[in-house]
Amino acid sequence: MPPVPAVKAILFGRNPHQPDPFDVEADAAEALGVDTYQADLSALLSGDAARALTGVPDRGHLRLLYRGWMLTEEEYTELDEAVRALGHRLGTTPEQYAAAHYLPHWYPKLAGYTARSVWTDGPDAAEAWRAARKLGPPPYILKDHVKSAKERWAEACFVPADATREDFERICQNLLDERGDRFERGFVVRRYLPLKVYGRTPAGPAHLEFRLFFGAGRLLAAEPYHEFDVEVPDFTAFEPLGRRIPSPFFTLDVAMLEDGGWAVVEVNDGGVSGLPPGLDPRDLFAALLDLK
């Protein structure tokens, strides 16, 4: 991947109708001397991309890192077009965003390091069941092209070993209900990997999982996904995998298997990936500032 210029400013995507987790990040960026701007996502999602950026200078050549709520590829493209209309650009293009955001894009590049997966291009549970049978019998993990509903582990995410077709289709419907109008493109069915369980949450098991942030093909930060007091392993061996994803800023979620090995469990755009509890945003933004 070609070198990526250091981040110059951050565009925080705000949703006035939801609690905003990005205030702390904005303070951290400003403490480092990084200019910050706001994007009104309610305006963007209502089709008024220009109004969404009223706080951004109307001329100039800013390179903006989008940091905010998860967007579809189409919504991100609208944001990119509105930013370009003001003379600026996003550090991650819509094509690069999609490359890390949608499993059918990143899976072929990491197939040997993650759970076997199949997918559909629509919300047809019967089609998903037929695709799932190519993986062999359950257990499976069920999600859409971007996100699971693991907060409803037993009802809308995990397909147990003894599940029937009716059970599977019910879990599909629960996932559709949970994701609502944010359901992305189709079902993804993944072989269940025997991950090491380190604790539990109210929703289900919590695995020994870490979120790795990559910038310009380099590992920038790694922290436990959950609030566990564990030593962070040396993840530099994952950098060659990071260079397979054609995006300047993205995350790999990796988890320990019961046998002590490691597997990639998720990939996502870095701008919409939440920070693990132990990651200070000043450390991440400082690492992005240092990219040449």
Secondary structure, 3 states (H helix, E strand, C coil): CCCCCCCCEEEEEECCCCCCCCHHHHHHHHHCCCEEEEEEHHHHHCCCHHHHCCCCCCCCCCEEEEEECCCCHHHHHHHHHHHHHCCCEECCCHHHHHHHHCHHHHHHHHHHHECCEEECCCCCHHHHHHHHHHHCCCCEEEEECCCECHHHHHHHCEECCCCCHHHHHHHHHHHHHHHHHHCCCCEEEEECCCECEEEEECCEEEECEEEEEEECCEEEEEEECCCCCCCCCCCHHHHHHHCCCCCCEEEEEEEEECCCCEEEEEEEEHHHCCCCCCCCHHHHHHHHHCCC
